[in-house]
Amino acid sequence: MKRTIIISTAAILLSFLLSLSTSFASEGRKKQNRPAPRGQWTEQQAWDWEKKIGEIRGFNQPESAYPGQTRREILAKAAEYGLNSVRFWIKGNNADEQIAYIREFADEADDFGISLSPVISLQSRYYSQEDEKTALAECEKEVRKLVAAFATDERIIFWDIWNEPRFRESEVDTFRNMDWIEKMVLWCREEGIIQPITSSIIWDTGFDADTETSAWKRRAEVESMMDIHNFHDYQAAENMGKDLAVTLRKIREISNRPMVCTECMTRVYGSGVQRTLAAFAREHIHFYLWGMFNNDANWSVKWSRSTYDPFEPMFHDLLWADGDMYDPREYEIIKQFHFLSPDEKDPDPGIPVTERWHQERAWKWMAGGPVTGTAIEKAKPSNTPEKYNSVRITINYNHWKYDNDAFFKDFDEFINWAEIKGMTILPVLVTDDMLGVPEDELVEYVRSVIAKYYDCPTVKGWDLYFHPGEKVSNKGTVEKLVERLFTIARNQYPNQPVFMTPVVSVTPFAKDYDYRKDLVHGRIHGWEKLVYSGISDSDLVYRIWSLSDVISFSTDQPSAEAGWLLSICYRFGRPIICSSFKAEDPEQRRILLDQFSRSHVYWYSATDVPEEEINSFRFIPISTGH
């Protein structure tokens, strides 16, 4: 009985001391104006946060284009683009230095209406230590001090507490990473921070994880502790958006919370600004693009490549070092980004449009100098004249269909021969003669050929479809195939331009017709003299040229009519290829080649051109008087 009384008294005393301690702690927090500890946000609290802040249009790591560029200049440019947040790694060797860094950063960014999402990296100093208990204690002290300093600062939009935790090395490493992140979540909660807590635990995008593995279950368990979901996806638009769909499904199975893609955008993989942001607008995903100015971090090339070597397109960055946009089409896409309402039209116009080369890239492709080529239907080394520097060939679909291995073997041999001879190849992939086969089969044929040779410098370009609709009567079939071929070709992200050669010509001129005079400034002439074959018309021709990286035409007409057609092609502001011309008359050929010289046209002749005319062909600089 006596023992029970002693225990009870001790329990009462302990309870009193704990109550007193809690009271003192509460008073201490009030005096320091510190918020009380909190738990995980409910899903409703997370959605309320999103409603308050609106869409995040962010970028990562503001690196200077040159040593003298200030962070304020970078932030000003970001604001001009419509970006409203910046994610960054905090600089400093300890919590005090990192706090000072964030404060200075926040003051500058606030002047431009830009919020911050700091990436905590203090733990990297402790994680590798052998004594984990001591390391965790030291890390906890630093992390608590850092987040507590900004616990109520609304300029910080969320805390990214661990960037890309490991999952590939081993299950042991994965579990240890997750254990540390779980503890960090609790530390941040106990400091009562008003900002959401998150970590990019899911950054294996497009990987359909086995949800039955213990490693994935542990990752999902820790991800479920986050206030909002934060993931990385550099291939959001790859494979027609299927990779993004896999990632979103994995996340939504964990919980229904706002999602932020804190790293994205790789043009090489077709996941540039246009298609990535269209997908994010549709799926209601906040974003942080990677990279702003082309800079010393060399983010302008894909992983493992060097900027010492030529590259195209730019991988991550938005701007050249002088502030010019890499692709001017991206400006409005970023500035107008918003989550789609249920009744809004999908902003993605499709890969044939968004992945079309911008003009600068198309003109860079011209840097190799004039193409003086021959157009041969069934080219082989034995029947290809070597006086030309390129050869246009129509690929044999039936060969591909019935003996795939032999087809690629023969094509490899022809490419090797052309490379040795210093020649390039312009393949024609589809003609109306092939429309009797199943459309899906034709599309797969085009996909497989471009996918194999997408980076082959001997291939000058891809003429996807020569004279669409010239010999067939079903316009709908041709129009659908045109779209599908551009789609599948662009989805291989080839380093060569893709285009089609429409079937269009010019109404024959009267002998005394002054065709130059009718194209003088202010006279309304041009398209009305174009004529079409088969089901082709102005709409189809315009659509083809508007989707092509470079503009292609063919002609067997006299130089006057050919020149008129060339003048229409010139209106598209892109490099021009005459993929096939016939000029038996020497004088007509001389006039036409002179036009090609002055207008900088790559050409392929379907009739013989004397070697001296080939060797003397040059691009003449354009000179326009005042």
C-alpha positions as CSV (number, residue, x, y, z in Angstrom):
1,M,0.0,0.0,0.0
2,K,2.8,2.3,1.0
3,R,4.7,1.5,-2.3
4,T,1.5,2.3,-4.4
5,I,1.2,5.7,-2.6
6,I,4.9,6.5,-3.4
7,I,4.4,5.6,-7.1
8,S,1.2,7.6,-7.3
9,T,2.9,10.6,-5.7
10,A,5.8,10.3,-8.1
11,A,3.5,10.1,-11.0
12,I,1.6,13.2,-9.9
13,L,4.9,15.0,-9.5
14,L,6.1,13.9,-12.9
15,S,2.9,15.0,-14.5
16,F,3.1,18.4,-12.8
17,L,6.7,18.9,-14.0
18,L,5.8,18.0,-17.6
19,S,2.8,20.3,-17.5
20,L,5.1,23.1,-16.1
21,S,7.7,22.3,-18.8
22,T,5.0,22.5,-21.5
23,S,3.7,25.7,-20.1
24,F,7.2,27.3,-20.0
25,A,7.8,26.1,-23.6
26,S,4.5,27.6,-24.7
27,E,5.3,30.8,-23.0
28,G,8.8,30.7,-24.5
29,R,7.3,30.3,-28.0
30,K,4.9,33.2,-27.4
31,K,7.8,35.4,-26.3
32,Q,9.8,34.4,-29.4
33,N,6.7,34.8,-31.6
34,R,7.3,31.2,-32.9
35,P,4.4,29.1,-34.2
36,A,3.3,26.0,-32.4
37,P,4.2,22.5,-33.7
38,R,1.8,21.2,-36.3
39,G,0.9,17.9,-37.9
40,Q,0.7,17.0,-41.6
41,W,-1.6,19.2,-43.6
42,T,-4.9,17.6,-44.5
43,E,-5.7,17.3,-48.2
44,Q,-8.1,20.2,-47.8
45,Q,-5.4,22.4,-46.3
46,A,-3.1,21.5,-49.2
47,W,-5.8,22.5,-51.8
48,D,-6.5,25.7,-49.9
49,W,-2.8,26.5,-50.1
50,E,-2.9,26.0,-53.9
51,K,-6.0,28.2,-54.2
52,K,-4.2,31.0,-52.3
53,I,-1.0,31.0,-54.3
54,G,-2.3,30.3,-57.8
55,E,-0.2,28.5,-60.5
56,I,3.5,28.3,-59.8
57,R,5.5,29.2,-63.0
58,G,9.1,28.7,-61.8
59,F,12.7,28.1,-62.7
60,N,15.7,26.6,-61.1
61,Q,19.2,27.8,-60.0
62,P,19.7,31.4,-61.3
63,E,23.2,31.1,-62.7
64,S,24.9,34.1,-64.3
65,A,25.4,34.3,-68.1
66,Y,28.8,36.1,-67.4
67,P,30.7,37.0,-64.3
68,G,29.3,40.5,-64.0
69,Q,25.6,39.5,-64.3
70,T,23.8,40.0,-61.0
71,R,21.1,37.9,-59.5
72,R,18.7,40.8,-59.7
73,E,19.2,40.9,-63.5
74,I,18.3,37.3,-63.8
75,L,15.2,37.7,-61.6
76,A,14.1,40.7,-63.6
77,K,14.3,38.7,-66.8
78,A,12.4,35.8,-65.2
79,A,9.6,38.2,-64.2
80,E,9.5,39.5,-67.7
81,Y,9.0,36.0,-68.9
82,G,6.0,35.6,-66.5
83,L,7.9,33.3,-64.1
84,N,6.9,33.8,-60.5
85,S,9.0,31.5,-58.4
86,V,12.6,30.2,-58.1
87,R,13.9,27.0,-56.7
88,F,17.5,26.9,-55.5
89,W,20.2,25.2,-53.5
90,I,21.0,27.2,-50.4
91,K,24.6,28.4,-50.2
92,G,26.5,28.5,-46.9
93,N,28.6,26.2,-44.7
94,N,26.2,26.3,-41.7
95,A,22.7,27.3,-40.7
96,D,23.7,31.0,-40.0
97,E,25.3,31.4,-43.4
98,Q,22.3,29.7,-45.1
99,I,19.8,31.9,-43.3
100,A,21.7,35.0,-44.4
101,Y,21.7,33.8,-48.0
102,I,18.0,33.1,-48.0
103,R,17.2,36.5,-46.5
104,E,19.2,38.3,-49.1
105,F,17.7,36.2,-51.9
106,A,14.2,36.7,-50.6
107,D,14.6,40.5,-50.4
108,E,15.7,40.6,-54.0
109,A,13.1,38.2,-55.4
110,D,10.3,39.9,-53.6
111,D,11.0,43.1,-55.6
112,F,10.0,41.2,-58.7
113,G,7.1,39.3,-57.2
114,I,9.0,36.1,-57.2
115,S,8.6,33.5,-54.4
116,L,11.3,31.0,-53.2
117,S,11.4,27.3,-52.8
118,P,14.7,26.5,-51.1
119,V,16.3,23.1,-51.3
120,I,17.7,22.1,-48.0
121,S,21.1,20.5,-48.4
122,L,22.6,20.8,-44.9
123,Q,22.0,17.1,-44.3
124,S,24.6,16.3,-47.0
125,R,27.3,17.4,-44.6
126,Y,26.2,14.8,-42.0
127,Y,24.7,11.9,-44.0
128,S,28.1,10.3,-44.9
129,Q,29.3,10.2,-41.2
130,E,29.8,6.8,-39.7
131,D,28.3,7.7,-36.3
132,E,24.7,8.0,-37.5
133,K,23.3,8.9,-34.1
134,T,25.6,11.8,-33.7
135,A,25.2,12.9,-37.3
136,L,21.4,13.0,-37.0
137,A,21.6,15.0,-33.8
138,E,23.9,17.6,-35.5
139,C,21.7,17.6,-38.6
140,E,18.6,18.1,-36.6
141,K,20.0,21.2,-34.8
142,E,21.0,22.8,-38.1
143,V,17.8,22.0,-40.0
144,R,15.6,23.2,-37.1
145,K,17.5,26.5,-36.9
146,L,17.3,27.0,-40.6
147,V,13.5,26.5,-41.0
148,A,12.6,28.2,-37.8
149,A,14.2,31.4,-39.0
150,F,11.6,31.5,-41.8
151,A,8.7,29.7,-40.1
152,T,6.2,32.4,-40.9
153,D,7.8,34.0,-44.0
154,E,5.3,33.9,-46.8
155,R,8.0,34.7,-49.4
156,I,9.0,31.0,-49.1
157,I,6.3,29.0,-51.0
158,F,7.5,25.6,-49.8
159,W,10.5,23.7,-48.4
160,D,12.1,21.0,-50.6
161,I,13.8,19.1,-47.8
162,W,15.7,16.5,-49.8
163,N,16.5,16.6,-53.5
164,E,16.3,13.3,-55.4
165,P,16.9,10.8,-52.6
166,R,18.5,7.6,-53.8
167,F,16.6,4.6,-54.9
168,R,18.8,2.9,-57.6
169,E,21.9,2.0,-55.6
170,S,20.5,-0.5,-53.1
171,E,17.5,-1.1,-50.9
172,V,19.7,-0.4,-47.8
173,D,20.5,3.1,-49.2
174,T,16.9,3.7,-50.1
175,F,15.7,2.8,-46.7
176,R,18.3,4.9,-45.0
177,N,17.5,7.9,-47.2
178,M,13.8,7.5,-46.3
179,D,14.5,7.2,-42.6
180,W,16.4,10.6,-42.7
181,I,13.7,12.3,-44.7
182,E,11.0,11.0,-42.3
183,K,12.9,12.6,-39.4
184,M,13.3,15.8,-41.3
185,V,9.6,16.0,-41.9
186,L,9.0,15.7,-38.2
187,W,11.6,18.3,-37.3
188,C,10.0,20.8,-39.7
189,R,6.5,20.1,-38.4
190,E,7.7,20.6,-34.8
191,E,9.1,24.0,-35.8
192,G,5.5,24.9,-36.8
193,I,6.4,26.2,-40.3
194,I,3.5,27.7,-42.3
195,Q,4.9,26.5,-45.6
196,P,4.2,23.0,-47.0
197,I,6.9,20.3,-46.6
198,T,7.9,18.2,-49.6
199,S,10.7,16.2,-51.2
200,S,11.3,14.9,-54.7
201,I,11.2,11.3,-53.7
202,I,9.6,10.3,-57.0
203,W,12.1,11.2,-59.7
204,D,12.2,7.9,-61.6
205,T,9.8,9.2,-64.2
206,G,8.3,6.9,-66.7
207,F,9.4,3.9,-64.6
208,D,6.4,1.7,-63.8
209,A,7.6,0.7,-60.4
210,D,6.7,-2.6,-58.9
211,T,4.5,-1.5,-56.1
212,E,4.9,-4.8,-54.3
213,T,8.6,-4.3,-53.5
214,S,9.5,-3.2,-50.0
215,A,11.7,-0.4,-51.3
216,W,8.8,1.1,-53.3
217,K,6.4,0.7,-50.3
218,R,8.8,2.5,-48.1
219,R,9.2,5.4,-50.6
220,A,5.4,5.6,-50.9
221,E,5.1,5.6,-47.1
222,V,7.4,8.6,-46.7
223,E,5.9,10.4,-49.7
224,S,2.5,10.0,-48.0
225,M,3.9,12.2,-45.2
226,M,4.3,15.2,-47.5
227,D,2.0,18.2,-47.5
228,I,2.2,18.5,-51.3
229,H,3.6,16.2,-53.9
230,N,6.9,17.2,-55.6
231,F,8.4,15.2,-58.5
232,H,10.9,15.5,-61.3
233,D,10.1,14.7,-65.0
234,Y,12.5,15.7,-67.7
235,Q,10.6,13.5,-70.2
236,A,7.1,14.7,-69.6
237,A,6.1,14.8,-73.3
238,E,8.2,11.9,-74.4
239,N,6.5,8.9,-75.9
240,M,3.4,11.0,-76.5
241,G,3.0,11.8,-72.8
242,K,2.7,8.2,-71.7
243,D,5.7,8.5,-69.3
244,L,4.1,11.4,-67.5
245,A,0.9,9.4,-67.2
246,V,2.8,6.6,-65.4
247,T,4.3,9.1,-63.0
248,L,1.0,10.8,-62.1
249,R,-0.7,7.5,-61.6
250,K,2.0,6.5,-59.1
251,I,1.6,9.7,-57.2
252,R,-2.2,9.8,-57.1
253,E,-2.3,6.3,-55.7
254,I,-0.5,7.7,-52.7
255,S,-2.7,10.7,-51.9
256,N,-4.8,13.4,-53.6
257,R,-2.7,16.6,-53.1
258,P,-1.4,19.5,-55.3
259,M,1.5,18.5,-57.5
260,V,4.6,20.4,-58.3
261,C,7.1,19.3,-61.0
262,T,10.2,21.0,-59.5
263,E,12.5,20.0,-62.4
264,C,11.5,19.6,-66.0
265,M,12.3,20.5,-69.7
266,T,14.6,18.8,-72.1
267,R,14.3,19.7,-75.7
268,V,16.4,16.8,-77.0
269,Y,13.8,14.4,-75.8
270,G,11.0,16.4,-77.2
271,S,10.0,17.6,-73.7
272,G,10.5,21.3,-74.4
273,V,8.5,24.2,-73.1
274,Q,5.5,23.9,-75.4
275,R,4.4,20.3,-75.0
276,T,5.5,20.0,-71.3
277,L,3.5,23.0,-70.2
278,A,0.5,21.9,-72.2
279,A,0.5,18.6,-70.3
280,F,1.0,20.4,-67.0
281,A,-1.9,22.8,-67.8
282,R,-4.1,19.9,-68.6
283,E,-3.1,17.9,-65.4
284,H,-3.0,20.9,-63.1
285,I,0.7,20.6,-62.2
286,H,2.8,23.5,-61.0
287,F,6.3,23.7,-62.6
288,Y,9.9,24.8,-62.3
289,L,11.8,24.7,-65.6
290,W,15.5,24.0,-65.4
291,G,17.8,26.8,-66.4
292,M,17.4,30.4,-67.5
293,F,20.5,31.9,-69.2
294,N,23.1,29.8,-71.1
295,N,25.9,29.9,-68.6
296,D,29.0,28.3,-67.2
297,A,27.0,25.3,-65.8
298,N,26.7,24.1,-69.4
299,W,23.1,23.0,-69.0
300,S,22.6,23.8,-72.7
301,V,23.7,20.3,-73.7
302,K,22.2,16.9,-72.6
303,W,23.7,15.0,-69.7
304,S,27.2,13.7,-70.3
305,R,27.8,15.9,-73.3
306,S,30.2,18.8,-73.6
307,T,29.5,22.3,-74.9
308,Y,32.9,22.1,-76.4
309,D,31.2,20.2,-79.2
310,P,28.4,21.6,-81.4
311,F,24.9,20.9,-80.2
312,E,21.3,21.4,-81.2
313,P,18.7,21.9,-79.8
314,M,19.5,23.7,-76.5
315,F,18.8,21.2,-73.8
316,H,17.6,23.1,-70.7
317,D,18.1,26.8,-70.9
318,L,15.5,29.4,-72.0
319,L,17.9,32.2,-73.1
320,W,21.1,32.7,-75.0
321,A,23.8,34.5,-73.0
322,D,22.8,37.9,-74.4
323,G,19.2,37.4,-73.3
324,D,17.7,36.6,-76.6
325,M,15.2,33.7,-76.5
326,Y,16.3,30.4,-77.8
327,D,12.9,29.8,-79.2
328,P,10.6,32.9,-79.4
329,R,7.5,30.7,-79.5
330,E,8.1,29.8,-75.8
331,Y,7.5,33.3,-74.5
332,E,3.7,33.4,-74.6
333,I,3.5,29.7,-73.6
334,I,5.2,30.5,-70.3
335,K,3.5,33.8,-69.7
336,Q,0.0,32.6,-70.3
337,F,0.3,29.3,-68.5
338,H,-2.7,28.4,-66.3
339,F,-4.6,25.3,-65.2
340,L,-7.3,24.4,-67.7
341,S,-10.9,24.6,-66.6
342,P,-13.1,21.7,-67.6
343,D,-14.6,23.6,-70.6
344,E,-11.3,24.9,-71.9
345,K,-9.7,23.4,-75.1
346,D,-6.5,21.4,-74.7
347,P,-3.6,23.9,-75.4
348,D,-1.4,21.2,-77.0
349,P,-1.7,21.6,-80.8
350,G,0.1,18.4,-81.3
351,I,3.7,17.4,-81.8
352,P,3.7,18.2,-85.5
353,V,3.4,21.8,-84.5
354,T,5.2,22.1,-81.2
355,E,8.3,20.2,-82.3
356,R,8.7,21.9,-85.6
357,W,12.2,23.4,-85.8
358,H,12.3,27.1,-85.1
359,Q,13.7,29.2,-87.9
360,E,17.2,29.7,-86.4
361,R,17.7,26.0,-86.1
362,A,16.5,25.4,-89.7
363,W,18.9,28.0,-91.0
364,K,21.8,26.5,-89.1
365,W,21.2,23.3,-91.0
366,M,22.0,25.3,-94.2
367,A,25.6,25.9,-92.9
368,G,26.9,22.9,-94.8
369,G,26.8,24.9,-98.0
370,P,24.9,24.2,-101.3
371,V,23.4,20.9,-102.0
372,T,23.9,20.0,-105.7
373,G,22.1,16.7,-105.9
374,T,20.6,14.1,-108.2
375,A,17.1,12.7,-107.9
376,I,17.1,8.9,-108.6
377,E,14.2,6.6,-107.9
378,K,16.1,3.5,-107.1
379,A,19.6,4.5,-106.2
380,K,22.5,2.2,-105.8
381,P,26.2,2.9,-105.7
382,S,26.6,1.5,-109.2
383,N,24.1,3.9,-110.8
384,T,24.7,7.1,-108.7
385,P,26.8,9.7,-110.5
386,E,29.6,10.9,-108.1
387,K,29.8,14.4,-109.5
388,Y,26.8,15.4,-107.3
389,N,27.2,15.9,-103.5
390,S,23.9,14.4,-102.6
391,V,21.3,11.9,-103.9
392,R,17.6,11.8,-103.4
393,I,16.2,8.3,-103.3
394,T,12.7,6.7,-102.8
395,I,13.1,4.0,-100.2
396,N,11.6,0.6,-101.0
397,Y,8.7,0.0,-98.6
398,N,8.2,-3.5,-99.8
399,H,11.8,-4.4,-99.1
400,W,11.3,-3.2,-95.5
401,K,8.1,-5.1,-95.2
402,Y,9.3,-8.5,-96.4
403,D,12.9,-8.6,-95.3
404,N,13.6,-6.0,-92.5
405,D,17.1,-7.1,-91.8
406,A,18.1,-7.1,-95.5
407,F,16.5,-3.7,-95.9
408,F,18.6,-2.1,-93.1
409,K,21.7,-3.9,-94.3
410,D,21.4,-2.5,-97.8
411,F,20.6,1.0,-96.5
412,D,23.6,0.9,-94.2
413,E,25.8,-0.1,-97.1
414,F,24.5,2.7,-99.2
415,I,25.0,5.2,-96.4
416,N,28.6,4.0,-95.9
417,W,29.3,4.3,-99.6
418,A,27.9,7.9,-99.7
419,E,29.9,8.9,-96.6
420,I,33.1,7.6,-98.2
421,K,32.3,9.6,-101.4
422,G,31.5,12.7,-99.4
423,M,27.9,12.6,-100.4
424,T,24.6,12.9,-98.4
425,I,21.3,11.1,-98.9
426,L,17.8,12.6,-99.0
427,P,15.3,9.7,-98.5
428,V,11.7,9.9,-99.7
429,L,9.8,7.6,-97.3
430,V,6.2,7.6,-98.7
431,T,4.4,8.1,-102.0
432,D,0.8,7.6,-103.1
433,D,1.8,4.3,-104.6
434,M,2.2,2.9,-101.0
435,L,-1.4,3.8,-99.8
436,G,-2.7,0.4,-100.4
437,V,-1.0,-1.0,-97.3
438,P,-2.5,-0.7,-93.8
439,E,-1.9,2.8,-92.4
440,D,-0.5,1.6,-89.1
441,E,2.1,-0.4,-91.0
442,L,3.1,2.5,-93.0
443,V,3.5,4.7,-89.9
444,E,5.6,2.0,-88.2
445,Y,7.8,1.8,-91.3
446,V,8.5,5.5,-91.2
447,R,9.1,5.4,-87.4
448,S,11.6,2.5,-87.6
449,V,13.6,4.1,-90.4
450,I,13.9,7.5,-88.8
451,A,14.5,6.0,-85.3
452,K,17.5,4.1,-86.6
453,Y,19.1,7.0,-88.5
454,Y,17.9,10.0,-86.5
455,D,21.4,11.2,-85.8
456,C,23.2,10.1,-89.0
457,P,24.9,13.1,-90.6
458,T,24.9,11.4,-94.0
459,V,21.1,11.7,-94.1
460,K,20.4,15.3,-95.2
461,G,16.8,15.3,-94.3
462,W,13.6,13.2,-94.4
463,D,11.1,13.8,-97.2
464,L,8.2,12.1,-95.4
465,Y,5.7,12.1,-98.3
466,F,6.4,13.1,-101.9
467,H,3.4,14.6,-103.7
468,P,0.6,13.7,-101.2
469,G,-2.7,13.1,-103.0
470,E,-1.4,13.2,-106.6
471,K,-2.7,9.8,-107.6
472,V,-5.5,9.1,-105.1
473,S,-9.1,10.3,-104.7
474,N,-9.7,10.1,-100.9
475,K,-8.7,13.4,-99.5
476,G,-9.5,12.5,-95.9
477,T,-7.1,9.5,-96.0
478,V,-4.3,11.7,-97.3
479,E,-4.9,14.5,-94.8
480,K,-4.9,12.0,-91.9
481,L,-1.7,10.4,-93.1
482,V,0.1,13.7,-93.5
483,E,-0.7,14.5,-89.8
484,R,0.3,11.0,-88.6
485,L,3.6,10.9,-90.5
486,F,4.6,14.3,-89.1
487,T,3.6,13.1,-85.6
488,I,5.6,9.9,-85.7
489,A,8.6,11.5,-87.4
490,R,8.8,14.3,-84.8
491,N,8.4,11.8,-82.0
492,Q,11.8,10.4,-83.0
493,Y,13.4,13.9,-82.5
494,P,15.7,13.5,-85.5
495,N,18.7,15.8,-86.0
496,Q,17.7,16.2,-89.6
497,P,14.7,18.3,-90.8
498,V,11.5,16.6,-91.6
499,F,9.3,17.9,-94.4
500,M,7.0,16.9,-97.3
501,T,7.0,17.9,-101.0
502,P,3.5,18.9,-102.0
503,V,2.1,18.5,-105.5
504,V,1.7,22.0,-106.8
505,S,2.7,23.8,-110.0
506,V,2.0,27.2,-111.7
507,T,-0.4,28.0,-114.5
508,P,1.7,28.3,-117.7
509,F,2.6,31.9,-118.5
510,A,1.9,33.6,-121.8
511,K,5.1,34.4,-123.7
512,D,4.7,38.2,-123.1
513,Y,3.7,37.9,-119.5
514,D,5.8,40.1,-117.2
515,Y,5.8,37.9,-114.1
516,R,8.3,40.0,-112.2
517,K,6.1,43.1,-112.5
518,D,3.1,41.3,-111.1
519,L,5.1,40.5,-107.9
520,V,6.2,44.2,-107.4
521,H,5.4,45.8,-104.0
522,G,1.7,46.3,-103.5
523,R,0.4,44.2,-106.4
524,I,-1.9,41.4,-105.1
525,H,-0.5,38.3,-106.8
526,G,1.0,34.9,-105.9
527,W,-1.2,32.0,-104.8
528,E,-3.8,32.6,-107.5
529,K,-1.5,31.2,-110.2
530,L,-0.9,27.9,-108.4
531,V,-2.6,24.8,-109.6
532,Y,-2.8,21.3,-108.0
533,S,-3.1,17.7,-109.0
534,G,-5.3,14.9,-107.7
535,I,-6.9,15.9,-104.4
536,S,-4.3,18.5,-103.5
537,D,-5.4,22.0,-103.0
538,S,-4.2,25.3,-101.4
539,D,-5.2,24.1,-97.9
540,L,-3.2,20.9,-98.1
541,V,-0.2,22.6,-99.6
542,Y,-0.3,25.3,-96.9
543,R,-0.7,22.8,-94.1
544,I,2.3,20.8,-95.4
545,W,4.6,23.8,-95.7
546,S,3.4,25.1,-92.3
547,L,4.4,21.8,-90.6
548,S,7.7,21.3,-92.5
549,D,11.1,22.3,-90.9
550,V,12.3,23.4,-94.3
551,I,10.2,24.2,-97.4
552,S,10.3,21.7,-100.3
553,F,8.9,21.9,-103.8
554,S,9.4,20.1,-107.1
555,T,9.0,21.4,-110.6
556,D,9.3,20.3,-114.2
557,Q,8.2,23.7,-115.6
558,P,10.2,26.5,-117.3
559,S,12.3,28.7,-115.2
560,A,9.7,31.5,-115.1
561,E,7.0,29.4,-113.6
562,A,9.5,27.6,-111.3
563,G,10.7,30.9,-110.1
564,W,7.1,32.0,-109.3
565,L,6.6,28.9,-107.2
566,L,10.0,29.5,-105.5
567,S,8.7,33.0,-104.6
568,I,5.8,31.5,-102.7
569,C,8.1,29.1,-100.9
570,Y,10.2,32.1,-99.9
571,R,7.3,33.6,-98.0
572,F,7.7,31.0,-95.2
573,G,11.1,32.3,-94.1
574,R,12.8,29.0,-94.0
575,P,15.5,27.2,-96.0
576,I,14.2,25.8,-99.3
577,I,14.8,22.5,-101.1
578,C,13.9,21.8,-104.7
579,S,13.6,18.1,-104.1
580,S,13.2,17.4,-107.9
581,F,13.4,19.5,-111.0
582,K,13.6,18.7,-114.7
583,A,15.4,21.1,-117.1
584,E,16.4,19.5,-120.4
585,D,17.0,22.9,-122.1
586,P,20.4,24.2,-121.2
587,E,19.3,27.9,-121.1
588,Q,16.3,27.1,-118.9
589,R,18.6,25.1,-116.6
590,R,21.1,28.0,-116.4
591,I,18.4,30.5,-115.5
592,L,16.9,28.2,-112.9
593,L,20.3,27.4,-111.2
594,D,20.9,31.2,-111.2
595,Q,17.7,31.6,-109.3
596,F,18.7,28.8,-106.9
597,S,22.0,30.5,-106.4
598,R,20.5,33.9,-105.5
599,S,17.8,32.4,-103.3
600,H,20.0,29.9,-101.6
601,V,18.1,26.7,-102.6
602,Y,19.3,23.2,-102.1
603,W,18.5,21.3,-105.3
604,Y,18.1,17.8,-106.7
605,S,18.0,17.4,-110.5
606,A,16.0,14.6,-112.2
607,T,17.9,15.3,-115.4
608,D,21.6,15.4,-116.0
609,V,23.5,18.5,-115.1
610,P,27.0,19.0,-116.6
611,E,29.8,18.7,-114.1
612,E,31.1,22.2,-114.8
613,E,27.7,23.7,-113.8
614,I,27.7,21.6,-110.6
615,N,31.2,22.7,-109.7
616,S,30.6,26.4,-110.4
617,F,27.3,26.5,-108.4
618,R,27.6,28.9,-105.4
619,F,25.3,30.7,-103.0
620,I,25.5,34.4,-103.9
621,P,25.1,36.8,-100.9
622,I,21.8,38.7,-101.0
623,S,22.3,42.4,-101.6
624,T,19.4,44.8,-101.5
625,G,19.7,48.4,-102.3
626,H,18.1,51.2,-100.3
